[in-house]
Amino acid sequence: MRRIDIDGLDEAALIDLNARIVERLQFLHHQRTAAALQDIRVGSGVTFEGPGGAMIRGIVIRRNKKTLTVHADDERQWNVSPTLLKLTGSHVLDTFDHGKPDNTDKVVAFPKPDRR
C-alpha cells in the first residue's frame, strides 16, 4: 500500500481529501450491502449478534432498501443490515420461491399472539 504524505497539504487540500475518502468509504459500504442483499430472500433463516453479544435467530420477513426485517424466535422484529446477518441454511417458507430468482416484494404475515 502506498503511503500518502499529508503533512505537506494545506487545509483546503485536506478537506478535499477527507471528502473523497468519505465518498469512497460510502461507495464500498453500499457495494457490500448490495452484495449481501442478493444472497438473502424472504423466508431465509438467519442469525445475527444482538445487543450485549447475544446471538439472535429468526427468519427474514421483509426486504427493505438497506435493511432486512427479521422476525426473531422471541417474537420480536429487528431491522438489520444484511452485512450483519449469517444464513442458517434453512428456508422456512419455500412456498415463496416458485423458481423465481427474486421475490423482493413478498412479505410474510404472522398471526398476532392471543393476548387474553
Buried (B, 14 or more C-beta within 10 A) or exposed (E): EEEEEEEEEEEEEEEEEEEEEEEEEEEEEEEEBEEBBEEBBBBBBBBBEBEEEEEBBBBBBBBEEEBBBBBBEEEEEBEBBBEBBEBBEEBBBEEBBEEEEEBEEBEBEEEEEEEE
